[in-house]
Amino acid sequence: MYKVVEKFVSINGEGRRAGQLAVFIRFKGCNLNCSYCDTRWANEKNANYASMTGKDIYNYIKETKVRNCTLTGGEPLLQDNIGELLRLLAQDKALRTEIETNGSIDLKPFADIENRPYFTMDYKQPSSGMEGQMCLSNFELLKENDTVKFVSGCREDLERAKEIIEKYNLTERCGVILSPVYGAIEPSHMVEFLIENNMNDVNIQLQLHKFIWDKDTRGV
């Protein structure tokens, strides 16, 4: 059984398919406590959730008739037997499943799943307070359809993102996104940073859902 705090259809607010319809499955719980977390409510011990089997989740996804599926949280990979769900979803090649993971969980147990979900993996930067929790070996497992996302709140974060991108040759390995901490840094400053440092093949991405709806709205 999986602990699901939300399930809904909206658009992808970020990631490689930003702006496209997606069905979201949000799981309860996280092992990190980032300074800017915008889903902290889903990580509380007393957060309400529905217990769903893998088949329940798959059936819900198929009923929506939406091809893009985003597994999010919290931290989805903390769910017991999450590999079984990933394998179940992978069997349906009509689905395009993405799993958002915080960068602290070892991806190796899931990397060899045939037709596996795309990883959208965070690298937590200094302002998050969680950089020391990152599992750096994950970088070696990423492929072309995967993405590393750097949520940046200050110049120090941008400098660290540049260092990590270059050290692990990420633009040659996978997609790379810089995303601003909402309200903490001007996106224009991020553009200027890219120009100053000639950072080709890096995408700046705003969280679309926070511009379409109120930033604290759930289920979008």
C-alpha positions, 0 to 999 in steps of 0.5 A, spaced: 500 500 500 502 506 498 500 513 502 497 518 497 496 525 499 493 528 493 492 525 486 489 530 480 490 532 473 493 539 471 499 541 467 506 540 469 509 546 472 516 544 471 520 539 468 522 537 461 514 537 459 512 543 462 506 546 460 503 539 458 497 535 461 499 531 466 496 526 472 500 527 478 500 522 484 503 525 490 506 521 496 506 522 503 513 523 507 520 526 505 527 525 509 529 532 507 527 539 510 529 544 505 528 551 507 524 553 501 519 547 501 513 548 498 509 542 500 511 541 507 504 539 509 505 533 505 511 531 509 507 532 516 506 525 520 499 527 521 498 529 514 491 525 511 493 520 506 489 515 502 492 508 502 492 505 495 495 499 491 499 499 485 493 497 481 489 502 484 494 508 482 495 505 475 487 504 474 486 512 476 492 514 471 488 510 466 482 513 467 484 520 466 486 518 459 492 523 460 499 520 458 504 524 462 504 521 469 508 525 475 510 521 481 512 526 486 512 528 494 514 529 499 520 523 496 516 518 492 522 513 493 521 513 500 515 509 499 515 501 501 516 497 495 516 503 490 520 499 485 514 494 484 509 500 482 515 503 477 515 496 474 507 496 473 507 503 470 513 501 466 509 495 463 505 500 459 509 504 454 503 508 452 504 512 459 510 517 460 512 517 467 516 521 471 518 521 478 521 527 482 526 525 487 530 530 491 537 527 490 538 524 496 536 517 495 540 512 491 537 511 484 541 504 483 535 499 485 531 503 479 536 505 474 535 498 470 528 497 470 526 496 463 522 502 460 523 506 467 520 512 469 524 519 467 528 521 473 527 529 475 532 529 480 534 535 484 541 537 487 540 541 493 544 547 493 547 551 499 541 555 501 536 549 502 540 547 508 540 540 505 546 539 500 550 535 505 545 529 504 546 529 496 547 522 493 553 524 488 553 517 485 546 518 482 549 522 477 553 516 473 546 513 472 542 519 469 541 518 461 538 523 456 531 523 458 533 524 465 533 531 468 537 535 474 534 541 477 537 546 481 533 550 485 537 556 486 535 562 491 542 566 491 548 567 487 552 562 491 547 557 489 548 559 482 555 558 483 555 551 486 550 549 480 555 551 475 560 547 479 556 541 479 554 541 472 561 542 469 564 537 474 559 531 472 558 534 465 551 534 466 549 537 459 552 532 455 549 526 460 541 529 461 537 535 461 539 541 466 534 546 469 535 552 473 529 554 477 528 560 482 526 559 489 519 563 488 520 570 491 527 569 493 531 571 486 530 575 480 529 570 474 533 576 470 539 575 475 539 568 473 539 569 465 545 574 466 549 569 470 548 564 464 550 569 459 556 571 464 558 564 464 556 562 457 552 556 460 550 553 453 544 547 454 542 549 461 534 551 461 531 556 466 525 554 468 519 558 472 514 554 476 508 555 471 503 553 476 505 559 481 503 564 476 497 561 473 494 559 480 496 562 487 502 560 489 499 556 495 494 552 491 494 545 492 491 540 487 494 544 481 
